[in-house]
Amino acid sequence: MRVAIIGGGIGGLTAAIALRNAGIEAVVYEQAQQLGEVGAGIGVAPNGLRVYERLGLRDAIESVAARYGDGSVYYRADGTLIGEMTTSDSSGRYFTLGLHRADFVGVLTSALPEGVVRTGHRLIGLEEGEEGVVLEFASGVTETADLVVGADGIHSVVRAAVTEPTQPVASGSIAYRGLVRADRLRSWTPGIAQLWMGEGKHFLTYPVRSGELINYVGFVPSGERLRESWSAPGNVEALRADFAGWDDRVEGLLEEVEQTFWWGLYDREPLQRWSTDRVTLLGDAAHAMLPHLGQGANQAIEDAMTLAVLLGAAAASSAPEALGEYERLRLDRTTRVQSGARDNGLRYDSGYEDLRQRDDEIKNSKTFRRWLYDYDAEAVARERVLTVD
Ligand SMILES: Cc1cc2nc3c(=O)[nH]c(=O)nc-3n(C[C@H](O)[C@H](O)[C@H](O)COP(=O)(O)OP(=O)(O)OC[C@H]3O[C@@H](n4cnc5c(N)ncnc54)[C@H](O)[C@@H]3O)c2cc1C
């Protein structure tokens, strides 16, 4: 079986590693000339870390990451403590890591043999036939594959081959993201994530790169700034103004910001289906979600492991059934996470006036996080293989 993965983001790269681990020939076609992304962090949650452990990459990832855990907290905008953040699974063996995106992509590409990732390949169309799928790239090159995995993000081209066209849903917010050197911040608590909740806005920080850098994300209503751009340089003064009067720690960090980038925040309604006999979707292409649970990439990582286990156990002739199983296994969970991310965004932007009086709110949020973090994508998929056998 030769699998073509379209898109070399976190989802596509992890899928290539997992598929090759399962003995399947997988190649990644990426439109960009080079992999990587401008300065921003990303959190690998316990459910993602578990997958990387199984792929033999846990140590490599931890070596470039910053662990954050106990002591991670929610505040109100003025710095009043609200409660503790859940950052580990029930066993405590898996926790959350903050990574600089470039470091993360570096670890993933080093785990793949040379030539597996083919940059400068922008897919413009595909045709599925009985014998395979023909891929057409903007350069005029065509390639064929037995199966295609669309890991090409929220604006996926592959999606058109498997489902009706839909539009991304604008959240009404944008996110400013960037990195600040930790040694520039006075009396900053190391090793924790912190999230400040205000009216219609929230602000998140966590460490990356062994704690040398602090990643920040400021979520604000979009107003006229809303446009369908994925990442663009942001205005540092506007960012500071958005959080003026907040906790000193927020204002102090923003004083040190030299450069910021901003993202329009979009998700999509859950798809009813995302596979045909030979084509499927993975990550944001399948289930784009808002970032308010820090799960977009982590769900892509779970997808990758699930797909690899199911395809690894399938013969070439039963690949269509394996893709169907993959979709069935992933659809319910990712739909729940998509809607959980929307809910969490509303909670974070509520100012949380009454949270401290409402224990159940914290308890429910913890229960949901544990449901997210305890998930063992490999074990669930293996069980499905046994059941089907
Ligand atoms: C502000 C913010 C904070 C976030 N924080 C977190 C977090 O802490 N934890 C987390 O898990 N998630 C987080 N996310 C979400 C996460 O970034 C995405 O969900 C995740 O990166 C999706 O990965 P992907 O591989 O599916 O898609 P993408 O990362 O979008 O990758 C798609 C790839 O496909 C390529 N591509 C696109 N079209 C084509 C084509 N036609 N031909 C060839 N290649 C193509 C693109 O160039 C890109 O490299 C955050 C998102 C935002 C906006």
The ligand as a Tripos MOL2 file, in Angstrom:
@<TRIPOS>MOLECULE
LIG
   53    58     1     0     0
SMALL
NO_CHARGES

@<TRIPOS>ATOM
      1 C1         -3.9510   30.5400   18.3020 C.3       1 LIG1
      2 C2         -3.8630   29.0490   18.1590 C.ar      1 LIG1
      3 C3         -3.3140   28.2820   19.1750 C.ar      1 LIG1
      4 C4         -3.2710   26.8770   19.0570 C.ar      1 LIG1
      5 N1         -2.7410   26.1490   20.0770 N.ar      1 LIG1
      6 C5         -2.7890   24.7960   20.0170 C.ar      1 LIG1
      7 C6         -2.2670   23.9930   21.0750 C.ar      1 LIG1
      8 O1         -1.7030   24.4830   22.0600 O.2       1 LIG1
      9 N2         -2.3910   22.6360   20.9880 N.ar      1 LIG1
     10 C7         -2.9930   22.0580   19.9100 C.ar      1 LIG1
     11 O2         -3.1050   20.8160   19.8870 O.2       1 LIG1
     12 N3         -3.4590   22.7760   18.8770 N.ar      1 LIG1
     13 C8         -3.3750   24.1320   18.9010 C.ar      1 LIG1
     14 N4         -3.8380   24.8730   17.8610 N.ar      1 LIG1
     15 C9         -4.4160   24.1860   16.7020 C.3       1 LIG1
     16 C10        -3.3690   23.6200   15.8000 C.3       1 LIG1
     17 O3         -2.4610   24.6070   15.4110 O.3       1 LIG1
     18 C11        -4.0220   23.0120   14.5670 C.3       1 LIG1
     19 O4         -5.2030   22.3440   14.8990 O.3       1 LIG1
     20 C12        -3.0800   21.9970   14.0080 C.3       1 LIG1
     21 O5         -1.8830   22.6190   13.6490 O.3       1 LIG1
     22 C13        -3.6820   21.3130   12.7810 C.3       1 LIG1
     23 O6         -2.7090   20.5220   12.2060 O.3       1 LIG1
     24 P1         -2.8990   19.9670   10.7560 P.3       1 LIG1
     25 O7         -1.6480   19.2100   10.4600 O.co2     1 LIG1
     26 O8         -4.2130   19.2700   10.6600 O.co2     1 LIG1
     27 O9         -3.0450   21.2400    9.8240 O.3       1 LIG1
     28 P2         -2.0500   22.4420    9.5420 P.3       1 LIG1
     29 O10        -1.1290   22.6840   10.6610 O.co2     1 LIG1
     30 O11        -2.8770   23.5640    9.0420 O.co2     1 LIG1
     31 O12        -1.1530   21.8930    8.3460 O.3       1 LIG1
     32 C14        -1.6390   21.7680    7.0350 C.3       1 LIG1
     33 C15        -0.4470   21.6840    6.0950 C.3       1 LIG1
     34 O13        -0.9240   21.4040    4.7860 O.3       1 LIG1
     35 C16        -0.2810   22.2360    3.8720 C.3       1 LIG1
     36 N5         -1.1960   22.3980    2.7430 N.ar      1 LIG1
     37 C17        -2.3660   23.0790    2.7030 C.ar      1 LIG1
     38 N6         -2.9290   22.9930    1.4950 N.ar      1 LIG1
     39 C18        -2.0970   22.2310    0.7300 C.ar      1 LIG1
     40 C19        -2.1400   21.7790   -0.6160 C.ar      1 LIG1
     41 N7         -3.1470   22.1100   -1.4310 N.pl3     1 LIG1
     42 N8         -1.1300   21.0020   -1.0790 N.ar      1 LIG1
     43 C20        -0.0940   20.6470   -0.2580 C.ar      1 LIG1
     44 N9         -0.0030   21.0660    1.0200 N.ar      1 LIG1
     45 C21        -0.9920   21.8370    1.5190 C.ar      1 LIG1
     46 C22        -0.0450   23.5300    4.6370 C.3       1 LIG1
     47 O14         0.9920   24.3030    4.0540 O.3       1 LIG1
     48 C23         0.3180   22.9950    6.0170 C.3       1 LIG1
     49 O15         1.6960   22.7270    6.1380 O.3       1 LIG1
     50 C24        -3.8200   26.2570   17.9150 C.ar      1 LIG1
     51 C25        -4.3300   27.0220   16.8680 C.ar      1 LIG1
     52 C26        -4.3520   28.4170   16.9810 C.ar      1 LIG1
     53 C27        -4.9140   29.2330   15.8510 C.3       1 LIG1
@<TRIPOS>BOND
     1     1     2 1
     2     2     3 ar
     3     2    52 ar
     4     3     4 ar
     5     4     5 ar
     6     4    50 ar
     7     5     6 ar
     8     6     7 ar
     9     6    13 1
    10     7     8 2
    11     7     9 ar
    12     9    10 ar
    13    10    11 2
    14    10    12 ar
    15    12    13 ar
    16    13    14 ar
    17    14    15 1
    18    14    50 ar
    19    15    16 1
    20    16    17 1
    21    16    18 1
    22    18    19 1
    23    18    20 1
    24    20    21 1
    25    20    22 1
    26    22    23 1
    27    23    24 1
    28    24    25 2
    29    24    26 1
    30    24    27 1
    31    27    28 1
    32    28    29 2
    33    28    30 1
    34    28    31 1
    35    31    32 1
    36    32    33 1
    37    33    34 1
    38    33    48 1
    39    34    35 1
    40    35    36 1
    41    35    46 1
    42    36    37 ar
    43    36    45 ar
    44    37    38 ar
    45    38    39 ar
    46    39    40 ar
    47    39    45 ar
    48    40    41 1
    49    40    42 ar
    50    42    43 ar
    51    43    44 ar
    52    44    45 ar
    53    46    47 1
    54    46    48 1
    55    48    49 1
    56    50    51 ar
    57    51    52 ar
    58    52    53 1
@<TRIPOS>SUBSTRUCTURE
     1 LIG1         1 GROUP 0 **** ****
